[in-house]
Structures are given as C-alpha cells and as structure tokens.
Amino acid sequence: MNCGEFEQVLPDYLEGSQNPDQQAHLKTCSACSDLLADLNLISSQAVLLRESDEPSTRVWNLLESQLRREGLIHAPTLPRPSWHESLQRWRAAWVIPAAAAMIIAAGIKLYHPTRAGDSSTVARQSAPAPPTPKISAEDTAILNTVAARPPAQRASYRADLDRANAYIRDAEQSVRSDPSDMYNQQLLINAYEQKQMLYDLAVDRSGGEQ
Amino acid sequence: MGREATDAGKCAVGALTVVMLAGVAFGAGVERKDLHFKVGKHPMISINNKYGPVRVKAGAPHQVSVTAILHSDKVELDQGTRGSRVDLVSHLLAGSDETSGTVEYELTVPPDASLTLHSGNGAVHVEKLHGDVMMEGDNGPVEIVECGDGHIHVRTLDGKVSLTNVHNGHIEISSMGGDIELNSVDGPFVKVNSNSGKIQYNGDFSDSGIYDFSSYTGNIEALAPSYASIDVLARSTNGPVQSDFSLEPKHTPFAMKVGSAFAGTLGKAASSVNLFSFSGKIHLKKRQN
C-alpha cells in the first residue's frame, strides 16, 4: 500500500475499519503516521469539547494548523478577525464540537497532498465530488431540534439547510479544482459560517421556549 | 344645530365603539404592561421574543421604558435586572402558538445602551443607538436606522435586513434568504455574508474601512460616487461581473477572467472593497450625484 492509497481509505480507517496492509504502511511511513496522530488528537479534543462551554486555544490552533497544512486556508492578507475568532464569536456549547467535526470532516475529505511521483493527484483533484447524502446525521439532529416549530418554519428551516449544504458542496468543489485559490477558500469558510449560523439559531430559539 | 347634534352623536358612538372594541380585545386576554427601569451608563438590554415585533429607540439617559402588549395568557413577560442589565423574555406557556404567544414590545433606552435581541418572526426596528447591537432572528424584517459607533451584528434566516445612516460601525450581517440593503453605511469593518439574498449597498465606502460582501447565489450591487476612494476586487465563480468605473489596474493573486472578475483602484484607494459570489451577478455602479 502506498500513501495515496492510504489517504483514500483514511476516513474509513478513522472510523475503525482497519486491515493489516494499512497497519504495515503506517509502520513504515512517518508522513501518514504523523497525519493520523494529528487527526486522532484533533478528534479526541473535539469529543472533549462536548463537556465544556469553550474550546481551548490549543484546539483552535491545532485545527487551524491542520487546515493550513492541507492548503484549505492561508494566512489572511487583510486586517480582519481570524476565522476562528469569527467562529468563536457566536458559539453555543454543543454547536462548536459539531462545527469542528464538520471542518475536520471537510479537511479529511479534501486532504490530497502532492508527493513526488504521485501522478494520481491531478486526476483525483479533478474527479467529481462524491455524492453527498441528502441529509446528514447532524442535520437530522438540527431538524429534530426545530421539530416543535410551526410547519411553515420547519419547511423554511429545511430549505435553508439545503441551501447551506449546496453552498458548501459547490465551494468544496471550487477548492478542489484550485486548492491554491484563497478566494475559493474564503467562499468555503463563508459557507461553513452560514451552516454554523443555522445551527446556532436552532439552538438559541429552542432554549427560549416553555 | 340639529346637524351639529347629530355629528356629535356620531362621534360619541364612534368613540364608544373604539372603546368597546378595545375592551373586547383586552378582555380576550390581551394585556398591556408598562415597565420602567433606572440604569447606569452603558446599560445592556436583552430581549428574547419569539413572536411579535420589537421597536427600540433612543430616549433619555439612565432610563429604560418598556411597553409590552401580550396577546394572551399563554405568554408571560419575565423580567430581570442586575446592575445596568435589563433582561426581558417572552415566556411561552404550554399550548401557546404563533398567535397566542405574540408579544409586541416598544422600548426607549439610553442612547449609549447595548442591545441583544433574539427574535422569531416579528419585525425589528432599532433607532439612534450608539452602543452595540446584536440581533438574531428568523423571518422578520430588521431595520436599523441612525445607529453607529458600535458593533452591529445581525444574523437572520430569511428576514430582510435594512441599515440606513449607520456610521463608524463594526458591522457583520449574515443572512440565508433575506435581502440586505445598506444605505449610507460606513465603518472600519463592514461584512455581509448572504446565501441567496440580494446585497445592495449605496454609500461612499468611506472610513478607510474593509467592505467585504459575499454571496452564494444572491446578486451583489454596490452603488458608489465617482469620488470614492477604494481598492476593489470583485469575482463571481459562475456569474457575471460588471463595473461602471474606469479602475486603475492592480495585481491580483488569481488569473482574471474577463466578465467574471475585475480588480483595480479608484482615488487613493483608502478602503478595501471585496465583492465575491459563487453564482450571483456583481455590479459596481457609479452614482450620478
């Protein structure tokens, strides 16, 4: 097994589907084993976040450095609040882990480092995005949160969720087609901010009832 | 004489009818509450109202006056004060719905008050405040008029957002489907993030600020005067872009595709203007006056 093949199965590996070939590759490849260690650390920290109101700076730094390494974000050229400051500004206790998990998932999904002699990278980048399920588990949880609202509001919320997901899909596709384009990256960040807003608004309003 | 008496009689009957209708309405469970709070400097006012409009305007210093009209006994008004903080919550009781849970608020607050507002479907109007305004809502329209000098953050799902005569603000607006209109708005940081809602700006991009407008499918239209001092970058991944200005060319970190991106400077390029969309149309228009 080579690095490219391992990256293909990385999401499955993280979910526990492991085989001897993958283990053998990890023993001999420091790049892949380092990457795996980083992702495991981030995942474990994200789980811990459920217990706290505010993630530690270390977690945000890890997330940011991970995304930078993957080329999904770059150092900002404009004097503006950093992306994690923006994310932190509108936090809710359990939305942050959800958002973090989404970003990690996006990072894993989009992680395609170029290595010398890896001729499959270009082909992978131009390949169409894998089909996205109509509704994810996280979205189902959010829709359940707003289930008590009037039908028109629920429908409106579902439509907004679909629009946010469509934005994320298209922005991800743009990043894939040109990973070095910082404006595509900014669109992707904006798309995630919109989805985070949907999550926040669902939580806040439900907390005010009864 | 007889005619005057008849007119007077009609007026009396009319007035009586109004009083009776009001009585019927209030008899059906509508309740009006008038509250007054004494507060210190820079008070913080928090309102959480799921159904119904909220109007907030600047009044006398150190005083918060609240008029709340509760549409039924299925909703209560919870109030709390702590120091210079005033909390108002429309507390929905079991069995309440969009109609019976409605509360209409009208507040006058000190001009230096900061406002945190969670609203559902009701219209929100905020006027002449110079503190921070943090507002979240679902579908009701949001109007912010003659405010400034503070942070103004608005997050809404599908409500229309309108800011007029807002100066020196740190402004962030996020919307899914609601249109966003900024008229005579400036500040060191103005950011709008829309999904399908249209973004319209009519101002002079002053204050040496950063103006960052982006959308997914919504169109972006910015109207600026010929004397504007801007460094502008516009790009739509899949939509058309257009500028009425003859801009001084500038280097861009991406390849310029004619018709889908433009970049350049105008005047001393004091403010940075970024207009980005995925598939919306972008138009930088020149204002004639």
Chai-1 contact restraints between the chains, C-beta under 6 A:
chainA,res_idxA,chainB,res_idxB,connection_type,confidence,min_distance_angstrom,max_distance_angstrom,comment,restraint_id
A,P150,B,E98,contact,1.0,0.0,6.0,A-B,restraint_1
A,D160,B,L157,contact,1.0,0.0,6.0,A-B,restraint_2
A,D160,B,M176,contact,1.0,0.0,6.0,A-B,restraint_3
A,R163,B,N195,contact,1.0,0.0,6.0,A-B,restraint_4
A,Y167,B,Y216,contact,1.0,0.0,6.0,A-B,restraint_5
A,D170,B,F278,contact,1.0,0.0,6.0,A-B,restraint_6
A,S174,B,T237,contact,1.0,0.0,6.0,A-B,restraint_7
A,D181,B,F254,contact,1.0,0.0,6.0,A-B,restraint_8
A,L187,B,F278,contact,1.0,0.0,6.0,A-B,restraint_9
A,N190,B,N193,contact,1.0,0.0,6.0,A-B,restraint_10
A,N190,B,S214,contact,1.0,0.0,6.0,A-B,restraint_11
A,Q194,B,N195,contact,1.0,0.0,6.0,A-B,restraint_12
A,M197,B,R155,contact,1.0,0.0,6.0,A-B,restraint_13
A,M197,B,S174,contact,1.0,0.0,6.0,A-B,restraint_14
A,D204,B,H118,contact,1.0,0.0,6.0,A-B,restraint_15
A,G208,B,N48,contact,1.0,0.0,6.0,A-B,restraint_16
A,E209,B,L92,contact,1.0,0.0,6.0,A-B,restraint_17
